[in-house]
Amino acid sequence: MKILIVDDDSTFSLVLKRYLEKQNFEVTTAFSVKQALAVGRPDTFDSWLLDYRLPDGTGLDLMQEFLKQGAKKPAIIMTGFNDVRTAVTAIRMGAYDYITKPVNQEELLMVLKQAIGTPKQKKMERPTGALPPFVKGSGKNYKKLEEQIELIAPTPMSAIIEGESGTGKEYMARLIHSLSKRSAKSFVAIDCGTLTKDLASSELFGHVKGAFTGALQSKTGKLELADGGTLFLDEIGNLGYEVQVKLLRVLQERIIQPLGSNDDIKTDVRIIAATNDDLWRSVQTGNFREDLYHRLNEFKIRIPPLRERLEDLPLFVQFFLQQSNQLLDRQVEELTPDVWEIFNNYEWPGNIRELKNIVKRMVLLSSGKKATMDSLPEEMFLLTRIKSSHTENDLKVQQELMEKEMIEDALSQAKYNKTKAAKMLNIDRSTLYAKMEKFQIKY
């Protein structure tokens, strides 16, 4: 199996290279974005191990460039900032997983094996539309969510699922499909956040041979593959304007036209869209078509973040403990009380996905039956301390929290383009950088 490591620390890269080669990986190293783009086609590697900060860009920039080239391999982002928000951003932009420095070699090996998978594992992948392992909540927020799903599932209505990254939007879409009258047909999922404009058209509508440069053979689009079933469009707000127009036609006329073809193909597909942003705000700013929004928004479901579902935390922890014990051959049965105190006071910006990764890491680092504070990542201590020091009566703290939230929101809307974000905030770039440094915002 071939791995590409991109990190500007040559000593660290060499140590990692030697370790992975002992584990029977074939490793290529690069020390910058430019070097990585010159080592060969990205799809010749089974996985990319990318440092977040590089001399001429970031690992996310490099990953996006690989995706633009049509490569679809699992990217693992390494960050030395111990900043989970950077990791959340990475996963939202298409990364498979993240790992913090200093890198635990056993943890990295586990993540790589999961990302690439063995031939046996690939044969055992669940069939299209089958529900992945999941634990239901018992709190009032989950009960309300479950009632909405049971209500919408049997109908033919389109739906928009809103929720932060890591809350389980695709699982809920699969659940709706499994409870619908279309359950015997295909459930097809596509992540719009990883697609360029041209690639999105090809992925959704398909193309005929010779439709564009590089189209060496015809391809069936996801809309046609999902005929009779459900198409899940994750991060739909990232679709370009032209693709939105074509998708609206599909919803109105129930026909698709592959790129380069003059033939219309009839399709009967239910569309469930998901977003971690406020899609209506995108409509108001002109980034998303209002007519398409109303076509999709026949029913809206909001998945609450984990910090609003802390009553379900024990259920999730127990579920992920069992999963991780089986995966890592460990016998961890519980968390110590001081760990629970941290868990209950933590904001969980990465939601259920972050909880799963943290529990897995704790199980890996625990030799006994109890997972202790020593196995927690550093950022949990930092962010929990920050939260506990912010009293509601401290006006200065509240103002700073609001300012930080506005900056993070502007960066998200601007797709992390700092020049655009500064204009939106009506400040210059140097002021934006100073405030990002002050509030420890790492993008």
N, C-alpha and C positions, 0 to 999 in steps of 0.2 A: 504494500500500500504506500502511495506517494504522498508526502506532506510538504507543503511550502511554509517555511517559517520566515516572517518578515519582521525584523527587530533591529534597531540601530545599535544595540548593545552586542558587540561581536563576541564577547566572552560568554554572556548569557546564552546567545544563540548556539555557540559551540557546545556548551554543556548540555543544552536541550537536544541538540542534534545527536550527540554521542549516546545520550540516554535512549532516545527514540530508536536509533539504529540498533541498539541492543535488544529492543522490543520488536525487531524485524520490520521496521518502517524504512522506506527509502526517503531521505530528507534532502531538500534543497533549501538553501538560505539566501536571503537578500536583506539589504540594510537600509533601503529607502523605497518609496513608491516607484521611482524611476527604475531602479534595479529590478524590482518585482515585475514590472510590466515588460522587462526585457528578457526574463528567464524562459519564456515560452508561453504557450497557450494555458490559461488558468484551468481549463477543463481537463488537462492531462494529470492534474493532482486530485487526490481523493478528498483532501481537506486543506483549508488555508488557516494557518495560525498567525494572526496579525496583531502586532503591537498597536495600541491606540494612538500613541504619539510618535510620529516619525519625522525625520528632518525636513521633508518636503511635503508634509500633509499628515493625514491620519489613516489608521487602519480602516475606518469607515469609508473614507474617500476611495481607498484602494478596492474595498469590497464592492462599492457601487460601480466602479469601473469594470471590474470582473463581471458583474451582473449585466452591465450594458453590452458586454461582448457575448452575452448569451450563455455564459458558464453558470451552472447550477450545482455548486458544491457547498458543503457545510463550512461556514466561516466561524472560527472561534476567536473572539477579541480578547487580547490581554491588556489589562489596564493597571498601572501602578498607583492610581489615584484613590483606590479604595472607595470609589464613588459609584454607588449602585445606579444613580441616574444616568451615568454614562453607559452602563450596561443595558439599562432599559431602552435607551435610545438605540443602541446597537441592535438589540433584538427586534425593535420596531422597524428598523431599516433593513432587516433580512438576515442578521447573524443567527447562527444555530444556538450559540451559547457564549458565555464569557467566563473568564477566569482572572482572578486578581493576583498581582505580584506582591511578595515573592511567590512564585509558582510552586505548588506542591506537585511533585512529579507523578505521584500515584493518582491524584485527582485529575491531572491533565490527561493521563493515560486512559482513565475511565471515561472522561468526556469525549476523547478522540474515538474510542471504540464505539461509544454510543452514536456519535455523529456519523461515522462511516458505516458501522454495522458489519457483521460477518455474513457470508453467503447464507448460512443457516437462518440468521435473524431476518434477512431480507425475504426469505421464502415464507417466514412466519408472520409477515406484516398483515394487519387486519384487512379484510376486504373493503372495497369502496362503500362508504356509507355506514360501516359498523362503528359502534360507539367505542371510544377508547376508555380505559379504566378511569373511573372518576368517583368521587365521593359526594353525595348530596349533603347539603346543609340541613340544619334543623331550626335555625333562627327565623324570625319573622320576615327578614329581608329575602331569604331564599324561598320561603313559602310563597311570598307574593310573586316572585319571579317564576316559580313552578306553576302557579295558577295561570299566569299570563301565557306561558308556553303551552299548557294544556288547552287553553282557549284558542290560540292562533293556529296550532299545528294541523288540525283536521281541515282547515279552510284552504282555499287556493290563493290567499292574499300574500303579496310581497311584504317584506318586513325589513326594518333597519334595527340592528343591534348596536347599542352604544355602550362603551365600557373602556376603561383604561387598559393599557397593554398588560397582558398576563392575567386577566380576569376570567378567561375561558369562553371567549365569544364563539370560537369555532365549535367547541363542544356543544354549546347551546344551539347552534345552527344544526349540528348533526342530530341533536335530540329532537328538534322540531321536525326534521326530515323523517326520523325513525317513527314518529307518532303520526305522520301524515299519510294520506292515501297514495302518496308517491313512494312509499318506503321500499317497494320492491324494485324500483329503478335506481339509477346511479345518483350518488351525492358527489359532486365535483367541486373542489375548493381551489381558489386561485388567490395569491397574495398580490394585490395591485400595487403595493408599496415597493415591490422589487422590480417592477416592469417599466421600461422606457415606453414612449408613445408608440413607436413602431412595433415593439415587441408585444405590447398590450393588444394591439389590433390583431396580430397574428395568433396570439394565445387565445383570445376570445372568439374570433370569427373564423380562424383558419386561413389557409392560403393555397393557391394552386401552384404547381411547379412553374418557376420562371416569373412569379409575381413581382419579385424584387431581387436585387443582387444577393446571392447566397441561398436563394430558395431553390435548392437542387431537387426537391421532391415536394409533393403536395402534403399538406398537414390538416388534420381535422381539428377544428377549434373546440374550446371547452363548452361553448353553448350547444354545439351539436352533440358532443359526448354526453351532455346532461339531459338530452331530450327525454321527456317523460318524467324526469326527476327534479333535482334541486341543484342550482348553482350558487355557491357561496363566494361572494366577492369581499374579501377582507381588505380593509383600508381603502375603501372605494373612493374616498376623497382625493386620492392620488391620480386618478384617471385623467388624462388630458381631455380638452374640450371636444376634439373631433371624435374620440372614442365614446365620450358621453352622448354625442348626437347619434352615433350608430346604435348604442345600447338602448336609447330611447325608442328608436325605430323597432328594435326587437320586442320591446314591451308593448308597443302600440299595435304592430302588425303581425307579430309572431313569425317573422321570417329573418333569416340571416343571409348575408352575401359574403363568401370568402374573398380575401384580397386577390385581385387579379381575375376574378370570375364575374360573369354577367348573369349567372344563374342564381335564383333565389331558392333557399332551402327552408322548408317549413319546420318550425320547432315549437315544442310545448315544454317550457321550462319555468320553474318557479325560482325567483331570485331572492336570496336573502343577503343583504349587504351588512357590513360591519365597519365601524369607525371608532378610533379612540379620540377623535376631535368632535367639536360641535359642528355637524354638517350644515345645519341651518345658518350658522355664522359664515360658512364658506359660500353659501348661496348669497348672503347679503353683501359679501365682499367681491362677488362676481367670479369666484373660483369654481363654483359648481352650479350647473343649470337648475333653475327652480322647477321647471316642468319635469325633469328627471327625478328630482328630489321628491316631488309629490307622488309620482308614479311608484317609487320605491317605498315611500312612507305611508303605506296603507295601515301599518301597525308598527309601533316603536316599542322596543324592549330595552330597558336600561339595566345593565349588570352592575350592582354596587361594588365598589372596591373593597378589598379585604379589610381595610381599617374600619369600614362600616359593618363588618360581619365578624367581629371578634368573638362572638358567641359560638361561631363555627370553627374557631381556630383549633380546639382540641381534636375535633374530628379529622381535620386536614392533617394535623401533625401525626396522629396515629396512623392514618392511611399512608402518608409518605414514609414514616418509619418502617412500616411493613414492606413497602416497595423497595426501599433502600437496603434493608437487611437482606432481602432476597437477592438483590442485584450484587451486593458487595460481600455477601457471606459474613454478616455481622449479627450480633445478638443484642442490639440496643433496644431497650424496652420503654425508656421514659426520659424526660428532660428534668433537670434539677430545678427547684423552685426559683433560683435566681435567673435561670434562663427563661422561665415563664414570665418573670417580671419584665425582662427585656422585651420579650415577644409581645406582651400586652401593651407596652408603651411605645412600640416602634410604629412608624408610619406605613411601612410596607409599600413603597412606591412601585415595586415590581409585582405586587399582588401575589396571586397563588403560584405563578411561575417562580417568583423569587423565593417564596416559602419552600417550594419543592427543592430548589437548588441548595438552599441553606440547610435544610434537614439532611439532604443527601451528603453534603460536605461534613456535617456534624457526625453522621454515622461513619463516614470514612475515617475521620480523625479520632473516633472513640474506640477504645479497646475493651471497655467494660460494658455493663448493662445500662449505664446512665450517661447521657450526653451532658457535658458540663460547659461552663462559660469559656473554657480554654478552646473549645472547638468552634466558637462563633467568629465570624469575620469582623474585622476592626470597625468597618463603617457602621455596624449596628450599635456599638458603644457610643460612637461619636454622635450619630443622629439622635439617639435616645437621650443623651446628655443635653443636646441642643434643645430638644423638645421640652425636657423637664425644666429648663431654665427660662422658658418663655411664659411668663405669667400673663393672664388676660388683662391685668391692670397696668402693665408696662406699655405705655403709649409708644415709646421709641421702638421697642421690639416689634410691636404690631405693625407699625409703619414700615419697618425694614422687611418684615415678612411679606407685606403686601407688595412692596417694591420688587422683591426677589421673584414673587409669583408673576408679576407683570413682565419682567425680563424673560423668564422661562417661557411664558405664553407667547411673547413676541418672537423669540427664537424658534419655537415650534411652528408658528404660522409662517415664518420666513424660511422654513426648511433648513434652519441653522446657518443661513447666510447672514453674517454679522452686520454687513453694510445695510441690508434691507431692514434688519431688526432695529438698528440704530435709528433709521428714518422713521419707522413706525412709532418709536418711543420719543421721537423729536429730540434726540441727543446725538452727539458726534461719536465716532467709533472709539476714540480714546476714552471717553467717559464710559461707554458700554464695557470696554475691556476692564477698566478700573472697578466697575461695579460687579462684573463677573468674578474678578479676583476676590473682591471683598466678600461676596456671598458664596464663594467656592462653587460657582457654576462652571462645570467643565464640559464644553462641547467642541 
